[in-house]
């Protein structure tokens, strides 16, 4: 674990645990807000993702994940706020978007094209295209170049779309629910192929999903987005280290909860379970209580179920 990684916990005023990362962030948003008529899709989203990370953007359906990603790649413009890619403002300089590849949930493929024609189309659109890389990846995946896209399986289509994105040689790959509608084997194969591409190219990846199990063990940075706002953003290992599940007698739960920030609180008549953020220098807990680490899924669900996630302040609808 390097000392230059930052952990931010938004929504509970907890601040930072470490010094900020050096150099421009791969993706940085400041006060990013998007309104569609009377509905706020995003509200004051601020986060910073260091370069070289594989980011899990997690949240329920309707949380604003797709809106955030579309803003990040310049497909839509914000109502207010800004987003930068490697320090360059998105939407103002073509240099920023030239370093980004975007893979949408509905794969950008043409059913009538052969795989080879899809590669030629990608080559035509991208000056930095690496044709050798694309053909090598598809050969390793046993996907024939003369097969029409519409005749491929869902998993094969996902692999072709990923190959087209990777062959652009982006510094930042943004993927919006790329595993949707794939069977478990295809989901595993696509994630394994993605990680091989990351190891080879060292690109930064932002991958959205509402299925945490798809991302556990693959991603090393977490962003939890809920009801249009960022709840958690930080290094996954550091976040897991900073949280504990405490179990003990319900009668002393209030006293325990008063000693450290509580993320989730579950109680029966006799027993209580508190998921807490301990942080550095946290007070030792009551010996009647046991403590254990938490899984990534437990951490994500605890933040998504926080009562304050349903009562976040809404910006005024006037003045934009």
C-alpha positions as CSV (number, residue, x, y, z in Angstrom):
1,X,0.0,0.0,0.0
2,X,1.6,3.3,-1.1
3,X,1.5,6.4,1.1
4,X,0.2,8.6,-1.7
5,X,-3.2,7.1,-2.0
6,X,-6.2,9.0,-0.7
7,X,-9.4,7.7,1.0
8,X,-12.4,9.9,1.1
9,X,-15.7,9.1,2.8
10,X,-18.4,11.4,1.6
11,X,-21.7,12.0,3.4
12,X,-20.4,11.7,7.0
13,X,-17.8,14.4,7.2
14,X,-15.0,12.0,7.9
15,X,-12.4,13.7,5.7
16,X,-9.2,12.1,4.5
17,X,-6.9,9.4,5.8
18,X,-3.8,9.9,3.7
19,X,-2.0,12.5,1.5
20,X,-3.5,13.0,-2.0
21,X,-2.1,11.2,-4.9
22,X,0.6,12.9,-6.9
23,X,0.2,14.0,-10.5
24,X,-3.1,14.7,-12.4
25,X,-6.0,12.3,-11.6
26,X,-7.1,10.0,-14.4
27,X,-10.7,11.2,-13.7
28,X,-11.7,14.1,-11.5
29,X,-15.1,15.7,-11.0
30,X,-15.9,18.8,-9.0
31,X,-19.4,19.7,-8.0
32,X,-20.7,17.7,-11.0
33,X,-24.4,18.1,-11.3
34,X,-26.9,17.1,-14.0
35,X,-30.6,17.9,-14.1
36,X,-33.2,16.5,-16.6
37,X,-36.2,18.8,-16.4
38,X,-37.3,18.5,-12.7
39,X,-35.2,15.5,-11.9
40,X,-31.6,15.6,-10.6
41,X,-29.6,12.7,-12.0
42,X,-26.4,13.9,-10.2
43,X,-26.0,16.3,-7.4
44,X,-22.6,17.9,-6.5
45,X,-20.5,14.8,-7.3
46,X,-16.9,15.4,-6.4
47,X,-14.3,12.6,-6.6
48,X,-10.8,12.0,-7.8
49,X,-9.5,8.7,-9.3
50,X,-5.7,8.2,-9.5
51,X,-4.2,6.9,-12.7
52,X,-3.5,3.3,-13.1
53,X,-6.5,2.0,-11.0
54,X,-9.3,-0.3,-11.9
55,X,-12.4,1.5,-10.5
56,X,-15.7,-0.1,-9.4
57,X,-18.5,2.4,-9.8
58,X,-21.3,0.8,-7.8
59,X,-24.8,1.8,-7.1
60,X,-28.4,0.6,-7.6
61,X,-30.4,1.1,-10.8
62,X,-31.2,4.8,-11.1
63,X,-28.3,5.9,-8.9
64,X,-26.8,8.1,-11.7
65,X,-24.0,5.8,-12.8
66,X,-24.7,6.1,-16.5
67,X,-25.2,9.9,-16.3
68,X,-21.8,10.2,-14.5
69,X,-20.0,8.1,-17.1
70,X,-21.7,10.0,-20.0
71,X,-20.5,13.3,-18.5
72,X,-17.0,11.8,-18.0
73,X,-16.6,11.0,-21.7
74,X,-18.3,14.2,-23.0
75,X,-21.5,12.7,-24.4
76,X,-23.6,15.1,-22.4
77,X,-22.8,18.4,-20.7
78,X,-23.3,19.1,-17.0
79,X,-25.9,21.5,-15.5
80,X,-23.0,22.7,-13.4
81,X,-19.6,21.6,-12.2
82,X,-16.8,20.2,-14.2
83,X,-15.0,16.9,-15.1
84,X,-11.4,16.5,-16.1
85,X,-9.5,13.6,-17.6
86,X,-5.7,13.7,-16.8
87,X,-6.1,17.3,-15.9
88,X,-7.8,18.3,-19.2
89,X,-11.4,19.7,-19.1
90,X,-13.8,17.3,-20.9
91,X,-15.8,18.9,-23.6
92,X,-13.3,21.8,-24.1
93,X,-10.3,20.0,-25.5
94,X,-10.2,17.2,-28.0
95,X,-6.9,16.0,-26.4
96,X,-8.8,14.8,-23.3
97,X,-11.3,12.7,-25.2
98,X,-8.5,11.3,-27.5
99,X,-7.2,9.5,-24.4
100,X,-10.5,8.0,-23.5
101,X,-12.4,4.9,-24.8
102,X,-16.0,4.3,-23.9
103,X,-17.9,1.0,-23.9
104,X,-21.6,1.4,-23.5
105,X,-24.0,-1.2,-22.1
106,X,-25.6,-1.6,-25.6
107,X,-22.4,-2.6,-27.3
108,X,-21.4,-0.2,-30.2
109,X,-21.3,-3.0,-32.8
110,X,-23.0,-3.5,-36.2
111,X,-24.7,-6.9,-36.6
112,X,-24.2,-6.9,-40.4
113,X,-20.5,-6.3,-40.1
114,X,-18.0,-9.1,-40.0
115,X,-15.5,-9.0,-37.1
116,X,-12.8,-7.9,-39.6
117,X,-15.0,-5.1,-40.9
118,X,-15.6,-4.0,-37.3
119,X,-11.8,-3.8,-36.8
120,X,-11.4,-1.8,-40.0
121,X,-14.1,0.6,-38.9
122,X,-12.4,1.1,-35.5
123,X,-9.1,1.7,-37.4
124,X,-10.7,4.3,-39.5
125,X,-12.1,6.2,-36.4
126,X,-9.0,6.0,-34.2
127,X,-5.6,7.4,-35.3
128,X,-3.8,5.5,-32.5
129,X,-5.3,2.2,-33.5
130,X,-3.3,-0.9,-32.7
131,X,-4.4,-3.5,-35.3
132,X,-1.9,-6.1,-34.2
133,X,-3.2,-6.0,-30.7
134,X,-6.8,-6.3,-31.8
135,X,-6.1,-9.3,-34.1
136,X,-4.0,-11.0,-31.5
137,X,-6.7,-10.7,-28.8
138,X,-9.4,-12.1,-31.1
139,X,-7.1,-15.0,-32.2
140,X,-6.5,-15.9,-28.5
141,X,-10.2,-15.8,-27.9
142,X,-10.9,-18.0,-31.0
143,X,-13.2,-15.4,-32.5
144,X,-13.1,-15.8,-36.3
145,X,-12.6,-12.5,-38.3
146,X,-15.0,-13.6,-41.0
147,X,-17.9,-14.2,-38.7
148,X,-20.7,-11.7,-38.7
149,X,-21.3,-9.8,-35.5
150,X,-24.9,-10.8,-35.4
151,X,-23.9,-14.5,-35.4
152,X,-21.7,-14.3,-32.4
153,X,-22.8,-15.2,-28.9
154,X,-23.4,-12.5,-26.3
155,X,-20.0,-13.2,-24.7
156,X,-18.2,-13.1,-28.0
157,X,-19.8,-9.8,-28.9
158,X,-18.7,-8.3,-25.6
159,X,-15.2,-9.5,-26.3
160,X,-15.2,-7.9,-29.7
161,X,-16.5,-4.6,-28.3
162,X,-13.8,-4.7,-25.6
163,X,-11.2,-5.4,-28.2
164,X,-12.2,-2.4,-30.3
165,X,-12.1,-0.2,-27.2
166,X,-8.6,-1.5,-26.1
167,X,-7.2,-1.3,-29.6
168,X,-7.7,2.5,-29.4
169,X,-4.9,2.4,-26.9
170,X,-6.7,4.6,-24.4
171,X,-5.2,5.9,-21.2
172,X,-8.7,5.7,-19.6
173,X,-11.3,3.0,-20.5
174,X,-14.8,3.8,-19.3
175,X,-17.3,0.9,-19.3
176,X,-21.0,1.2,-18.5
177,X,-22.5,-2.1,-17.3
178,X,-20.4,-4.1,-19.8
179,X,-21.5,-7.4,-18.2
180,X,-25.2,-6.9,-18.4
181,X,-27.2,-9.7,-20.1
182,X,-24.2,-12.1,-20.0
183,X,-24.3,-15.5,-18.5
184,X,-21.9,-16.3,-15.5
185,X,-19.3,-18.0,-17.7
186,X,-19.2,-15.1,-20.2
187,X,-19.1,-12.5,-17.3
188,X,-16.0,-14.3,-15.9
189,X,-14.3,-14.6,-19.3
190,X,-14.9,-10.9,-20.1
191,X,-13.5,-9.8,-16.7
192,X,-10.5,-12.0,-17.1
193,X,-9.8,-10.7,-20.6
194,X,-10.2,-7.1,-19.3
195,X,-7.6,-7.7,-16.5
196,X,-5.2,-9.1,-19.1
197,X,-5.6,-6.0,-21.2
198,X,-5.0,-3.8,-18.1
199,X,-1.8,-5.7,-17.3
200,X,-0.6,-5.2,-20.8
201,X,-1.5,-1.6,-21.4
202,X,-1.5,-0.1,-17.8
203,X,-4.6,1.9,-18.7
204,X,-7.0,3.2,-16.0
205,X,-10.4,1.5,-16.1
206,X,-13.7,2.8,-14.6
207,X,-16.3,0.0,-14.6
208,X,-19.9,0.5,-13.5
209,X,-22.1,-2.3,-12.1
210,X,-24.8,-2.9,-9.6
211,X,-23.5,-6.4,-9.0
212,X,-20.7,-6.2,-6.5
213,X,-19.6,-9.9,-6.9
214,X,-18.6,-9.1,-10.5
215,X,-16.0,-6.6,-9.2
216,X,-14.7,-8.1,-6.0
217,X,-11.1,-9.3,-6.5
218,X,-10.8,-7.4,-9.8
219,X,-11.1,-3.7,-8.9
220,X,-8.8,-1.8,-6.5
221,X,-10.7,1.5,-6.2
222,X,-14.3,1.9,-5.1
223,X,-16.9,4.6,-5.8
224,X,-20.3,4.2,-4.3
225,X,-23.0,6.3,-6.0
226,X,-26.5,6.5,-4.6
227,X,-29.4,8.9,-5.4
228,X,-27.1,11.0,-7.5
229,X,-24.4,11.6,-4.9
230,X,-21.0,10.0,-4.0
231,X,-21.2,8.2,-0.7
232,X,-17.8,6.5,-0.7
233,X,-14.6,6.9,-2.8
234,X,-11.3,5.3,-2.0
235,X,-8.8,2.5,-2.2
236,X,-10.6,-0.7,-1.6
237,X,-8.0,-2.3,0.7
238,X,-7.8,0.8,2.8
239,X,-11.6,1.1,3.0
240,X,-11.9,-2.5,4.1
241,X,-9.2,-2.0,6.7
242,X,-10.9,1.0,8.1
243,X,-14.2,-0.8,8.7
244,X,-15.2,-3.5,11.2
245,X,-18.3,-5.5,12.0
246,X,-18.8,-5.5,15.8
247,X,-21.2,-8.0,17.5
248,X,-22.2,-7.8,21.1
249,X,-25.0,-7.4,23.7
250,X,-27.9,-5.1,22.6
251,X,-27.9,-3.4,26.0
252,X,-24.5,-1.8,25.4
253,X,-25.0,-1.0,21.7
254,X,-25.8,2.7,22.2
255,X,-22.7,3.2,24.2
256,X,-20.6,1.4,21.6
257,X,-22.2,3.4,18.7
258,X,-21.4,6.6,20.5
259,X,-17.6,5.8,20.3
260,X,-17.1,5.6,16.5
261,X,-19.0,6.3,13.3
262,X,-21.7,3.7,12.7
263,X,-22.5,2.8,9.1
264,X,-25.1,0.2,9.8
265,X,-26.9,-0.9,12.9
266,X,-28.8,-4.2,13.2
267,X,-30.3,-5.2,16.5
268,X,-32.4,-8.0,18.0
269,X,-33.7,-8.1,21.6
270,X,-30.4,-9.5,22.9
271,X,-27.8,-9.0,20.2
272,X,-26.6,-6.1,18.0
273,X,-24.3,-5.9,15.0
274,X,-22.7,-2.7,14.1
275,X,-20.6,-2.0,11.0
276,X,-18.4,0.8,12.0
277,X,-15.6,2.9,10.6
278,X,-12.7,2.6,13.0
279,X,-10.0,4.7,11.3
280,X,-6.6,5.3,12.9
281,X,-6.6,5.7,16.6
282,X,-10.1,4.4,17.1
283,X,-11.0,3.6,20.8
284,X,-10.7,0.0,21.9
285,X,-14.0,-1.7,22.0
286,X,-15.8,-3.4,24.9
287,X,-14.4,-6.9,25.6
288,X,-17.9,-8.3,25.5
289,X,-17.9,-7.4,21.8
290,X,-16.3,-9.3,19.0
291,X,-14.9,-7.7,15.9
292,X,-14.2,-9.0,12.3
293,X,-13.4,-7.6,9.0
294,X,-16.0,-6.9,6.3
295,X,-16.4,-8.0,2.7
296,X,-16.6,-5.6,-0.1
297,X,-20.3,-6.5,-0.6
298,X,-21.1,-5.9,3.1
299,X,-19.4,-2.5,2.9
300,X,-21.2,-1.4,-0.2
301,X,-24.6,-2.5,1.0
302,X,-24.1,-0.9,4.4
303,X,-23.5,2.5,2.7
304,X,-26.3,2.1,0.3
305,X,-28.7,1.3,3.1
306,X,-27.7,4.3,5.3
307,X,-30.8,6.3,6.3
308,X,-29.1,9.5,5.2
309,X,-28.9,8.1,1.7
310,X,-32.6,8.7,1.3
311,X,-32.6,12.2,2.6
312,X,-29.7,13.9,0.9
313,X,-30.1,17.6,0.4
314,X,-31.4,18.6,-3.0
315,X,-30.1,21.7,-4.8
316,X,-32.6,24.4,-5.7
317,X,-34.3,23.9,-9.1
318,X,-33.8,27.6,-10.0
319,X,-30.9,29.5,-11.4
320,X,-29.6,27.1,-14.1
